[in-house]
Amino acid sequence: MNGLRADGIHNWDTKIYRRFTLYERLNLNLSADLMNMTNHTQFGNPVSKPTAANFGQGTSQYNAPRQIQLNMRIEF
């Protein structure tokens, strides 16, 4: 029943990729991975125990904050 009261998931995971040719068969690949790009907070299910002092409040977070990963690769 708790799963019906939770919000939907709104994470945007993105990858930006660029390839550069340095010399004939020597390539440089640069990329950036952005997990939860918009940094949107995904709250957990509200407390559903009627006798709890925090009844109806969301007291947890499901997703992680924004994470950025930079990658560089040289191919020859």
N, C-alpha and C positions, 0 to 999 in steps of 0.2 A: 504494500500500500504506500510506503514512503516514496517509491520510485515515481508514482503518479503525481506527487506534489512538488517534485523537483523541477527546476528550470531546464530548458534544453541546453545543449553544449554549443557555444559560439566561439570556438578557437579558430583562428586563421593561421595556418602554418604555411610559410612562404620560403621559396629558394630563389636567389638571384645568382645567375651564372654568366660568366664571361670567359671566352677563350681568346688568347693572344698568340700569334705566331711570331716567335722571336727570330728564328733562323730556320730555313728549309723544313727540317723535321723536328725542330725544337719548339715545343709549345708550353705556354704557361696558362694554367686554368685557375681562375679565381672564382670563389663562390661564397655566398653568405646565406646561412640558414636562420630563419627567424621563426621560433616556436612561440605561439600565442602573440602574434605580431601586434595586435591592437591592445594588448595588456588588459583584456577584459576579465574581470573577476567572475568566477563561476562559484556561487555559494552552494553549500551542501543543503540537504533536506532540512526543513524546519523541525524544531523539537515538537513531537506529537504527543508527549505524555501530559495529560490535562493538569496534573498536580505539580508540574515543574514550574519553577519561578520564571524561567525563560521560555514558556510555552509560545509556540508560533514564531520564534526567532531562529534565524539561520546563524549558527554558531561555528560553522566550519567552512573550509574552502576546498573545492574538488581539484582545481587545476593549479598548475605552477605559474609563477610570474613569467614575464617575457624573458626568453633566453635567446642570445645571439651567438652563433658559431661561425667563425671565419675559417675558410679553407684555402690553401694554396697547393697546387700540384704542378710539377714540372715533368713533361713527357718528352722522351727522346727516342 
